[in-house]
Amino acid sequence: MTAGLPELDPVIHAQARLRVTVALAALPSGDRITFPRLQELLDMTAGNLSTHLRKLEDAGYVEITKTHQRRTPVTYVELTPKGRRAFEDYSAALKEMLT
């Protein structure tokens, strides 16, 4: 806490990662989205999205699942329970700062 204000999670606070987290938090708990759909929603390049997803994955906030549908590879992204809690804490801290 700095000067009476709560700390904001630096993993989520970066603009691109905040956008990713917000998009994933909008999904019902346990639901997931394909990488290309998330990329389209966020209007991000594949490389940029991959970089930010890796940081979120390293923190345990997202889970990446690679599988196949028939012979086509598919990558799914979902917010973990830890990630959902971190986003809720981040949102609460931000609200506290603004009130």
Helices and strands as residue ranges (DSSP letters): H 10-13, H 15-25, E 33-34, H 35-42, H 46-58, E 62-69, E 72-79, H 81-98
